Amino acid sequence: MAGAVETAALEARAVNVVRALAMDAVQAANSGHPGTPMALAPLAHVLWTRILRYDAAAPEWPDRDRFVLSPGHASMLLYSMLHLTGYDLSLDDLRAFRQWGGRAAGHPEQGHPPGVEVTTGPLGQGIANAVGLALAERHLRARFGQDSCDHRVYAVCSDGDLMEGISHEAASLAGHLRLGRLVAVFDDNHITIDGTTDLSCSDDVPGRFRSYGWHVVELGEAAEDFDAIEAGLRAGDDDERPTLVVLRSHIGYPSPTFTDSEKAHGSPLGTEEIARTKELMGLPPTETFFVPADVVELYRAAGRRGAPERAEWESRSHSEEFRAAISGAMTPGWANKLPRYEVGSSLATRVAIQEVLGAVADLVPGLVTGSGDLTGNTGMAVPGLAPLGPADPSGRIVHYGVREHAMAAIANGLAADGLLPCVGTFFVFSDYMRPAVRLAAMTGAKVCFVWTHDSVGVGEDGPTHQPVEHLAALRAIPGLRVIRPADANEVAAAWAVHAEGDGPTALILSRQTLPVLAGTVDLAAEGVARGAYVLDGRDEDPEVTLIGTGSEVAVCVAAADRLRADGIAARVVSMPSWECFESQTGDYRFSVLPPAVPTLAVEAGVRFGWDRYADDVVSIDRFGASAPGAVVMRELGIDEENVAHRARALIALEAANP
């Protein structure tokens, strides 16, 4: 009995040490969110000491359990547990919370430090990432068996996460796909920054999740009860239904002044309040970052607990296909399978991506495609791949439904597990996906975003469905590789650039049929990788350079032919990717775009940004119109006659102003 009492006392003190670390770090930074880490310290203690299957010495062990802190503002909860259980995060790192060059950022960043599975902070993203991680687990287990993949995903979500619409999208799909290894804890603390949640929300959260097909466990007032929390988490051991554990907590507990106050949400508590709280918890009131040896040993022992399971997993034989699938690797020789298209054929680039992926899918084990209810329209219905559904999660085509935002965030979760997700929808709906796309770029998630119906060439659907500003908006995201291929050969080359590169890629593809252009069969592989290349007029000293992207490259080729008929030497440059072009040497860039030659860019979108490359731009700086696509393009000036006219005018202007 004495041993049990001593253990209980040690566990209680350990939880209070976690609370004190959160208060101290936020106070030292004079910035942050202490209240939620304080309230959820018992939950974190139970997770890391009783539930999670992990080895702190091997944070990349593929079959570890995953933990996602969707309310990333509570980052000190995660950082405290990583430090205490023995991950590569020191007490000095906690002292440098939210500081320049520090390893404990204001919101968790994937892999920085080790043990952070995904980048969270924008509310709702983390819970959708967790759905992606759970989907990856179910898919890999179905394909390769439990000996290779057999783990669970645990997540914490807040009122704010569940208010964001992305949580509805992600939770609905998780219930439909029966992601039973997913356990989410709803921190039901009734507090937002503005005040109590009843200012803005009166949802029946348990009822909502039951309607999605989730198993709901309502723990009530159990935030301080370790055994009740453990029982609730273990009640989520349901292979057919994801589980929501509803835990009523009290933000800022046990602060005498700020428990259940919005003031504990986003501000330091102050040195006097921290001292009073520590005194109540039985800790030295004025000592900061206090971590006694017995608490360290308790948590370090928990951090070592999974080592035998990890060693046993590593001793098993795992197929090469499994190892390739979880590392994004391709089978040698895959590039030889890429199709080649000859001049004289024509096809939409959205059709080309379907053919390209179909040709290589068997040699890219981690490839998982899918679309937001537009699978056939976007080229994601890859021949030879089966649908991934509730009854058969081994398929490799995910039907995301009309859930574009969650689709992008779930894809980030799939990529975090090493898979190669390729997700598609119409380009205009990239607006719905942008927050998750930004996080993909921030984290280097290897997701291929396929956006089709890429311009006013969409036609009759009209301006609501005709993207014009979207290319400029995506090019503004650091770390996102944007590629707009001119024809089918450039599509094949673009996929190779993504497959062989790092981080996310946006493929911007046409609805309408495009001709295979002379020269791309031989030049596209290297040219697309370089971002821009001379496609036409390579052997001439040009009087004008025409730059095109996507469907407008063919317009430039036709306009160049008109100019040559008038004795004007015109060069045509295909520039599928600004980002790839910017990474080239100055000598290469100048060889493609000679500075002394007047340059006209042609793109069926806004001109924003083109000043860096061109003296003038044939662009569309307005919304489109409802009419057949070819008519809209012509009426808005994207045709060979107007391009040739604008090129002549540019030459004349340059001659008049040498």
N, C-alpha and C positions, 0 to 999 in steps of 0.2 A: 504493500500500500504506500509506504514511504517513497518507493521508487516512482510510482505513478504520480504522486503529488509533486515530487521534484521535477519530473518530466513536464507536467502541466505548467509548473511555475516557470521553467526554462522557456517553454513555447510561448507563454504569455509575454515574457520579457523580450524574446526574439521579435515578436510582432511589434512591441513598443519601440524597439531599436529601429525597425523599418520606418515606423511613423516619424521618429526623431530625425532620421536621415532625410526624409522628405522635407520636413520643416527647416532643417539646417541648410540644405542645398538651395532651396528657394530663397531663404533669407540671405544667404551669401551672395546669390546672384541678383538679389532685389528684383526678382522676376520669376514668375512661374505659378504653378497650381498645386498647393500643398494638400487641399482638402480631400480630393479623391484618393490619392495614395494613402492618406491616414485612414480613411474609412475602409478601404479594401485591403489593408495590410493583412488581416486574418485570411481573406480569400487567397492572396498571393502565397502566404505561408502554407496553406493546405495544398495548393497546386504544386509548389516546388518541393515540398517534403513528403507528400502522400500520393499525388496523382500523376504528375508528369513523368514520362519515360524519356530520360535524357542523360547525357554524360557531358558535364561542363568542360571536360578536357578535350572533347571532340564535338564542337558545336555544329559541324557540317555532316555528322552521321546521317545518312539518308533516311533511316527508318526511325528517327527520333519523333516524339510528339512535337507538335507545333503550338506555340502560344502567340496570339495576336492581341495587342492592346489597341483596340479601335479608338477609344478616347485618348489620343496620343498626348494630350496636354497633361495626362497623369504619368508622364514618362518616368518620374522619379520612383514610382512603384516598380517599374521594370528594371531600371538601372540598379536600384537597391538589391533586388533579388539576383541579378546577374553578378554583381560584386560579391555578395555574400555567399553564393553557391559556387564561386570559383571560376567564373568566366574571366576573360581578359579585360577587366575593368577595375581599376584600382580605387582606393579611397581618395587619392589625390584627384583622380578623374571626376569623382563626385563633387569634390571641392570646387572643381572648375566647371560645374554645371552651367550651361548656356554661355560659356565664354569663348572668345575667338581661339581657334585652334584646339578646343577641347574635344573630348570623345563622348561627351554626354550632352547632345544637342537638346534644344528645347522640346522637340518632338522626335520620337524614335526614327532612326534612319537605318534602312536595311543593311545589316552587316557591319554597322559602325555604332557600337562595338559588336563583336561576334555574339550571337544569341538573339539579336533583333531580326526577326524573320521578314518583316515587310515594313516599309515606311508608312507611318500613320500620322494623323493630325487633322487633315481635312475630314470632317466628321462623315461617317458612312463608308469611307474608303476601306477601312480596316475590316469591317464585317464582311464586305464584298470580297476582299482579298482572302479572308478566311474561308469563304465559300469556294474560291478557286483552289486553295490548298486542299480542302476536303474533296473537291471534285477530282483533283490530281490523284489523291490517295485511293479513292474508289476506283478510278479508271486503271491505275497501275496495278492495284490488287487483282482486279478482274482479268487483266491481261497476263500478269506474270506470277500470280499466286501469293498467298500470305507469307511464304518463306522469304519473299523479297520485299513485300510491302504490307505492313500491318501496324499502322499507327493512328493516332487520333489528333484532332485539331481542337484546341480550346481557345476561346476568344472572350474578351470582355467588351460589352457595348454599353453606351450611356443613353440617357434621354435624347441628347443631341444627335447621336448616331441614328436613333430610330425615328427622329423627326425628318431626317434627310430622306428624300425620295429613293435614293439608291438602295437604302436598306430594304425597302419594300420589294424592289426588283430582285435583289440578291436572295432575300429570304424566300420569296415565292419560288424561284428556280430551285433553291436548295431543297425545299419541301417536295417539289415535283420530282426531282432526281433522286430522292431518298438518300440524302447524304448523312447516313446514320452515325458516322464517326465524328460529326461536328457537334460540339457542345459550346453554346454561347451563354455567358452569364450577363443578364441585364442588371446593371447597377441602378436600382430603382431608388435614387436618393431625393427625388422630388425637387431638385435644384438646377436652375440654369444661371447664367451670368446675370440676367435681368432680374432674377428672383425665383420664386417658386414656379414649378412647371405649370400650375393651373392658370398662370397668366396667358398661356398660349396653347395648352394641349390638354385634352381630356380623353385621350385614346384608351381603349381597353387593350393593352398590349398583350396579355396572355390570350385573349380571344382572337386577336389579330393573328398571332403565330399559330394558334390551333387551326385557324382557317387555311393557313399555308400547308398544313400537314405535319407540323412540328409536334414533338412531345414536349409538353410544358410542365415544369416542376416549380411550384410556388413555395418558396421557403419562408416567406414572411420575415419577421424580425429575427433573423438568424445571423446577422453580419458578424457577431462576436462568438459564434458557436462553431468551433472547429469541426466537431463530429457531424453536426447538421450540414455544414457546407460540404464536407466529404461525401456524406450520403447523397446529397443533391447532385453532386458532380458524377458520382457513380451511377445514379439513376439514369444518367444519360447514355448508358451502355446499350444503345439500341441501334442495330445495324440497318434498320429500315427507315428510321425517322431522325432528322436532326433534333437536338434538344435545346430548349431555352430554359435556363435556370433563372428564376426571378428572385433577386435578393434585395430586400429592403435594407438600405444602408443609411448612414447619417454622415453627411459630408463634414469633414473637419473634426470628427470624433477622435479623442476626448477633450478637445479644446474647451475650456470653461466658457469662453465668450463666443466662439465662432462655429460651434457645432450646429449643423442645420442652417447655416447662413451662407448666402451667396458670396459673402466676403471671403470665405475660405476657398472659393472656386479659383480665383485668378490673381491673388495678391499674397505677398508674404504676411505672416501672422504678426510679425514684430517680436523683438527680442524679449520683451516682458511677457507676452502671451506664451511664447515658446517655453520660457523658463517655468511658468506656472503649469503648462501642460506636461512638461517633463517631470516636474515634481509630483504631479498626480500619478504619473506612470511609474514612479519609483526609479527614475534615471537622474544622473547628475544634472541639476537645472542649468548650469552655465557652461557645461562642457559640450563642445560641438563635435559632430561626427564621431560620437562615442559608439564603439563597437567592441564589447567585451569578448574575451577569448572563447568563453563557453558558447556564446551565440555564433561566433565564427565557426567553431567546430561542428555545431549542430547543422549549420547550413552547408558547410563543406562536405560533411558526410552525405547529405542529401544529394549534393552535386556529383558525388562519386558513385552513387547507388546504381546508376544505369550502366556502369562500365562493363560488368559481366555480360549483360544482354547485348551491348554493342559488340563486344569481342565475339560472342557466339554468332551474331548476325554476320560479322565479317568473315567468320570461318566457313560459312555456307558457300555453296556454289551458286552464283547468280549469272544469268545468261548475258552474253554480250549485247543482245538486243535491249535488255533491261538497262544495263549500264549506259548504253548509248541514249536511251530514252530519257534518263534522268540527268543527263549531262548535255543534252542538245547536240550530240555528235551525229555526224552523217557517216554512212557506210562508204568506205573508199570506192571511188568510181562513180559516185552519184552524179557529179557534174557532167559525165559523159551521156547521161540520160536526158539532159535538157534538150528540148526540141529545137530544131532550126527551121526557119520559115523563109521560103524563097520569094523573090520579087514576082508579083503577079497574083499572089494570094491576098486575101483581105479578111480580117476578123477584128472584132472589138477587143480591146486589151483586157476587158473583164472576162472574156472567153479565154483569152490566152493564159491568164493566171490559172484557170481551172485545168487547162491542158498541161501547163508546166508542173503544177503540184501533183497532178495525176501521174506524170511521168516519173517523178522522183519519190513519191510517197513511201514506197516499199523500202527505200534506202534511207529514209529519214524517220527513224522509229518514234521520235518525240513529237512529230508533227500532229497537231490536233487543230482542226479547222472548225469554223462555225460562223453563224451570222444572226443578226437581229431580224428574224422572220423574212430574210431576203436571200436564202441560201443559194437558190438557183440563179437569182439575178446578179449575185456578186461573185460568182465563180467559186464559192466555197463548197458546193456539192461535188467534191472531188471523186472522180471515178475510182472504184475499188475500195473506197472507205465506207464503212457502215455508220449509221447514226448511233450516237451515244444516248441511251435513254434509261429510264428507271429499271427496266427489266434486263437490259444488257449494257452495263457501263463500260464494256470493253471497246465499244465503237469509237470512232475518231472524228465524227462530225457532231458538234453540239448545236442543238436548236435552242438558241437563247431566247427566242420570242422577241417581242417588241420591248427590249430592255437594253438599249444601247449603252447607257452609263454603266450599269452593272456588268455588262459583257466585257467592257474594257478593263474594269477593276478585277473581275474574275480572271481575265487573261493574265493580268499582272501576277495574280496568285498562282496560276498554272506555271508561269515562267519562273517564279520563285522556287518551284520544285524541279526546275530543269527542263521542263517540256518546252516545245516550240509552238506556241499558239499562234494561229493565223485567223483573225476575226474580221468580218466584213459587214458593211452596210453602205447606204448611199452617202456620198461625200458631204452633202448638206447637213447630215445628221452627225457629222464629226463634232458639231457644237455640243451635242448632248454628251459626248465622250471626253471632252477636253480636260476636265480635272484629272481623270485617270490617265489620260495620255501624257499629261504633264508629269505625273508621278512616275510613269514608265520611263520617261526621259531622265528624270532626276535619279532614278535608281539603276538605270541601265538595263531594265527588264527587256529581254529579247522577245518582243512581241511584234508580229507583222500586222499592222493595221491596214486592211485593204478597203479603200474607199473608191467606189465606182460611181458612174453617172456624174462625171467630174466637172461639168461646165454647163453653160446655157444650152449646149448641145443636147441636154436632156429633153428639151422641146416642150411638148404640149402640157406637161405638168405645171409649167409656169414658174414665176419667180420664187415662190415658196420652196421649190425643189431644185432650183438652179443655183449652185454655189458660184459666187464671184469673189468674195473676200477671204475665202477659206484657205487658199494656198498661202497667202501672205500671213495669215494668222498662225498657221502651222510652222512656217519657216521662222517665225519669231521665237519658237520654243527651243532653248538650248538643248543639245543632245538628241534631238529627233532628226533622223535622216529622212528627208522627204524626196521621193523619186516619182516623177511623172513620165512614164515611158511613152515614146512616140509610136511604137508598133510592137508586134508580138516578140520580135527578137530582143528588143529592149526590155520587155517584161521578163523574159528568161534571164537576161543579164542582171536585172534588178533583183530577182529572187536570189541569184548567186551572191550578190553584194550583201544582202541581208543574212543569208545562211553562213557566209564566211566572216561576217563582221560581228561587232558587239552592239548591244543596245537595240532600241526599237527602230523600226522602219515604217514609214507611211508610203504605201503604194497608191498612187492616184490614177485611176483607170477610167477608160471611156465606156459610155453606154453604146455609142455608135460604132459601126464598122470602120476600121482604119486600114489603109493599104500598107503592105509590107514595103518598106522603102529601100531603094537601091543602096547597097553598102552596109546595111545594118547586120546582115548575116555574118559579115567578116569583122566589122568594126565595133559592134555594140558591146561585146563582152568587156573589152578594155575601155571603151568610151564611156559606158555607163558607170563603171567603177571609178573613173576619173571625174565624173560629174558633167562633163561637156566635151564635145569633140567635133571636129570638122567632118560633116557628113557629105557635103556637096561643094564642089569648087575647091578641092584641096590643092589642085595643081595651078591655080591662078593667083595673080596678085589682085586681091579684091579691091573694088572701089566702094563696096558697101558690104557689111556683114549683117545677115539676118539671123537672129537667135529665136528659136522656137522651143516650146516644151509640149509634150503630149500631142494631141491631135493637131496642134498648130504647126508642128514641124513639116507635115505634108503641105500645109498652106504656104510655108516659106519656100519649099522646094518648087512648087508651082509658080510662085511669084518670082523666084530666081530665074526660072526658065523665061518668063516674060521679059525680065530685065536684060537677059543675055540676047534675046531677040532684038533688043534695042541697042546692042553693043555695050552694055554695062556689065562688067565682071562682078558677080555677086557670090559671096560665100554663104553657105548655110551651116549654122552650128546647132546641133541638138544639145540642149542643156537640161537633161532630166533631173539633175540634183545640184542645187546651189551648195549644199553642205559638202558633198564629195568634191566639187570643183574648188572650193575654198581651201581644201586640204592639200591641193597640188602645189608644186613649186611655182614661183613667179615666172620662170622661163616657160613652163608649160602653159600657164594661163595666158601669157602674152602671145604664145604661138597660136593659140586658138582664137583669141580676141586681140588682134594687133591694135595697140592704143591709137595709132594714127589713122585708122580706118573708121569712118562713121558707122555706127552700129544701131540697128533697129531691132528691138525685141517685140515678139508677138506672143501674146498669151490671153486666153479667154477668161480673164479675171482682172482684178484691180491692178493698177500699175505700181502700187506701193512697193518700194524696195528695189525696183528695177534700175533706178538711177545709178546704182553701183556698177552696172554692166553696160548700160545702153545710153545713147544720146537721145533716143526717142522711143516711145512704146506705143504699139497698137494694142489697146487694152479695153476692158469693159468696166467703166467706173460708174456703173449704175446697176440696178437690179434688172433682171431679164424680162421676158414676156412669154405668154402662152401662144405657141405656134410650133409647127414642125421644127425640129432642131436645126436643120440646114438653113431654114428661113431665118430663124433667130440669129444664128451666127452671121449670116450675110447682112442682115439689117443692122447688126451692131458692129459691122466693119471687119469681122474675122473672115476675110476671103482674099484670094490671091490678087484680085484687081485692086482692092484698097491697099493691100500691103505693098504691091509694086508702086502704086501712086505715092504712098508715104515714103518709100525708099528714095524715089526720085526727088521728092521735096527735101528730104534730109541731105542728099548729095548736093543739091543746089544751095541749101542753106550753109553747108560746110564750105562750099567753094566761095560763097560770098563773104564768109567770115573766117578766113584762113588763120 
